[in-house]
Amino acid sequence: MALTLLAAVILIGTVGYVEIEHWPWFDAFYVTITTITTIGGGEPTPMSTGGKMWTVAVVAVGFGVFTYTLLRLFTYALEGRLGNVVLERRTRRRVGKMIEHFILCGFGRVGSEIAHLFTKEGVPFVIVDINADSLRRAAAAGFTTVNGDAAEAETLRAAGVERARGLLAAMDGDEANIYVTLSARVLNPNLFIIARANRRDAEAKLRLAGASRIISPYQIGGRRMASLATRPTAVEFVDTVLLANNSELILEDFVIASGSPWIGRPLSALAPDSGGVIVLAIKRSGEMHFRPSLATQFAERDEIVAAGAPEGIRTLDQRLRSGE
């Protein structure tokens, strides 16, 4: 604001000298600068009475604006705001280049765990939070952050919600997650939204707000503890496949996109050169079909769950994308 005001004063002062004294633009600009800074550098030609009156006005207004601008810049530098502005601009440029990324709203205990797992798997994401301590911790860990209320449309746009692959509402309060989900759904109707619910009654509200999936950390934690108590080896196996960087077996899912050449083709067409990948299930219209037969024909928006070696999974991904 201060810099804009100073620029306006310089522009008006320059135009005034050009009109009154008929000086060249650069000379008029030079005299304006030396006048408002009280340096004084002489005039190209002797001033008329009108020019002298204009100089009085420029000094009266310009010196005050110039002093105010210097004080504002000093304050910004003193409080570290200048560095924050530069950082925000860099972040804005970095986020502006992101496509098919995830927006992580909330960098608490849950959000922090998500961020580290995303980093481990090489998933692009940006963190949105309004808490200064959370933002400092995220920045210290090297994560890209956006400072603001995640429920505000302006903040979500700054995080690239229109280009994002998905959004995770992982804040501590259910109300906050509901508002974030609603705002994100309005801005991007096709966005995949995963929302955290702490209370059971919040789940219905999150569905109405537009959440694609709803996660209850306490419910999942309870189920996991029970599963570990009754079948620890099976749980360890699933963790190894899903969370560990293991080079032997990974689990991945794929979507048959609209217009894909695979629509109408049978599962058996994937068998040649599959690289040992096994199709475990196909999710269609919200229903999971386990151990699909080779005669099963793919349909639009089918979600395929497959397991295999990393190289085989990459080959399957390329084949599904290319239609070969």
N, C-alpha and C positions, 0 to 999 in steps of 0.2 A: 504493500500500500504506500509506504513512504517513498520507495524508489519510483513508483508510478507518478506520485505527486510531484517529485523533483523533476522527472522527465517532462511532465506537463508544463511546469514553470519555465524550464529551459526552452521548450518548443515555442511557447507563447512569447517569451522574451525575444527570441531570435526573429520570429515573424514580425514583432513590433518594430525592431530596428530596421528590418528590411523595408517595411512599409513607410516608416517615418523618415529614416535617413537614406534610404535607397542604397544601402550597402550590399555587397555580395553576401551570399548565404554564409560562407565560412567566416567572414569578418564579423557578421552579426552574431553568429554562434560564439565566436571567440570573446567578443565584448560581453555577451550574456554570462558566460562562464566566469570571466574575471570579475564581473560585477557582483554576482551572487556569492562568490567565495571571498569577496572583499580584497582580492589580490591586487587588482588594478593593473592594467597593462597598456593603457593608452587607447585612443580611438584612431581608426584609419583616416578620418577627416574630422574637422571641428564639428561639434554637435550643434544642432539648432535648439531653440527653446523647447520645442516639442520633444526632441531627443533627450534633453536633460530631465524633463518632467517624467518621461518614460523610464529613465535610469533610476530616478527616485522611487518609482513604483516597483521596479524590478528588485532594487536593494531591499525595500521594506518587506516585500513578500518573499523574495528568493532567499535572502539570508536566513530567515526564520525556517523555511522549508529545508534548506541545506543543513542547518544545525540539527533540526529534528531528525533528518535522515541519518546523520552521523551518529546521533544518540541511539537510534533504533538498531543500526548495524552493530554498534558497540555492545548493546544489550544482548542481541542475538548471539554474538561471538562469545560474550561472557557466560551466557547460560547454555552454550552448546547447541543452540537452535540452528545456527548456520550449518553445523555438521549434520544435524538431523534433516534439514531441508535437502542437502546434497544427497544424503543417504536415501531419502524418500524418492528423489528423482531417479536415482540409480535403480531402486527397487521397482519403480513404475516402468522403467525401460525393460527391466528383466522380466517382469510379469507380462508386459505387452508382447513379448516374444513367445510366451508359453501357449501351447495348444494341446488339447486333450490331457490336461493336468487335473489334479485334485485340489479342492479348496478345503483346508482343515480349519474349522472354526472352533477356537478354544485350545489353549496350550497349557492345560492343567495336567494332572497325572495321566488321564486317558489320552489326551492329545499328544503329550510328550512321547508316550509309548508308540502311538500310531506314526508319529514323525520319524522316530528312529527305525521302525520297521520299513517304512516307505524308502528311507535312505538306503537301508540295507539291500532292498530289492531294486533300487534304481528307478523308483516311481517319481515323476515330477510332481511337486506340490507347492502350495503357498499357504502360510499360516495367517489367519486373521484373528486378531485379539485386540482388546482395548486396554488391557491391564499392562502397566508399564513394566512391572517386574517380569511378567510372562514374556513380553516382547524382548526384554534384555536377555533372558535365558535362551530364547529361541535364536536371537541374533548371535549370541556367544557360541551356540552350537553350529552356526553357519547356515541356518535355515533362512529362506526368503520369507519376509513378513510384510503384512499390511496392517497399519495402525488404524483402528476404527471399530465402530459397532457393526458386527456381522449382520444384524437385522436391517441395517440401512442399505437401500438400493445402491447408493453412491459407493459404499465400501465394497459391496459385492462386485460391482462393475470394475472397481479398481483391482480386484483380485481376478478379473477375467472370467466372470461367471458365464458369459455368453459362449465362450470357447472351451469351457471346462468339460472334462469327462465325468466328473462327479463332485459331490460336496459331502463332507462329514460334519454334522452338527454334534460336536463332542464337548459342549460346555456343561458346567456343573448343574445349572438350573434347567428344569423342564420347560418353563415358560420361555426362556431365552432360546432353547432349541426349537420350540414351536414357531416362534417369530422368525427365526432364521430360515427354517424349512419353508414357511409360507412365502417369505420374500424371494428366496431362491427359485421356488417353483413358478412364481409369477414372471420372473426375469428370464427363466429358461425352462419351458414346459417339458423338454426332453431330458433334463438333467437327472442323473442317477444320484439320489439323496439317501444317505445313511444317517439316521438320527439316534441319539442316545436318549433313553428314557429311564429315569430313576424310579418313578412310581408307575404302577400298573395302569392307573387312570389316565396317565399321559399318553399311553400308546394309541388310544383311539383318536385323541386330538392330533397327534403327529400324523396319523394316516389321513385324517381330514385335511391337514395342512399340506399334504403332498409327499410325505416320506415314502421312498421306495422300499426301504428296509428299516426296521426298528430294532435296536440293540439295547438290552438291559444288562449292564455290567454285573449287577448283583445276581441276577438270575443265571447268567452265563457262568459266573464264578462259582455259584452253588452247584450247578450241573457238572462243571469240570471237576470240582473236588469230589463229588459223588462218583464220577466216572473213574477218577484216579484211584479211589479207594477200592472199587470193584474190578476194574480192568486196566491196571496201570500200563501194561505193555502195549495194549492197543492205543491208548492215549499217547504214549511216547512215540509210537509209529506215526500217528497222524501229525503230531508236532514236527517230527523230523521231515515229513513230506511237505508240510505247509510252510513251516517257518525257518527251517535250517537251510543254509546254502549247501545243499548236498548235490553231488555231481552224478548220482546214480539214478535217482527217481524224483520227479517233480509232478505236481498236480496243477492243471491249468484248465481254464474254461474259454470257449470261443462262441461267438454269436454268428448265426447265418444271417447276414445283412439283407436288407431289401434289394432285390435285383441280383442277388448272388447266383452265379452259374450252378451252384450246388443245389439250389431249390429243385425238388423233384427227383434228385439222384439218390440212389440207395447208399446205405452205409458201406456196403461191400465195395463201392468204388474207391473208398479210402484205404482199403486193405493193401493193395500193391504199394510197395515202397513206403509203408507206414512207419518204418524205423522202429518197430516193436512197440508203438504206442497203442494203448488199450482205451477204447471209449467205454467209460464206466456208466454213464447215464446221459440222457437227453431230456432237458426240461422244455416242455411245450405247454403254452397256455397256463402257466403257473403250476403244472403238475410234473413231477419228476418220474421219468421212466428209466428204471435201472436195467442193466444188461440188455440193451436194445438188440434186436436181431439184425443180421446183415441185410435183411430185406427192407428194413425201416427206411423210408424216404424222408429226406430232409425237407423241412418247411421253413418259410420265412420267420425270422425271430427265434428259431430254435437255439437253445443254449446247450453246447456240448461240453461235458466234463470228461477230460482225458488224463491219463497217467502214462508216464514214460520217461526215458532218458532225455536230458535237456536238448540234445541234438535232434532227437525224434520229434519233440514238441515243436521246435523251431521249424522243422520240415513240414509238419502238419499245419502250422500257422501260415506258412508260405503257400501251401497248396490250397487252403481254404480261401485265402485272399486272391490268388491268381485264377482259381477255378480249374486248375489242371489236375 
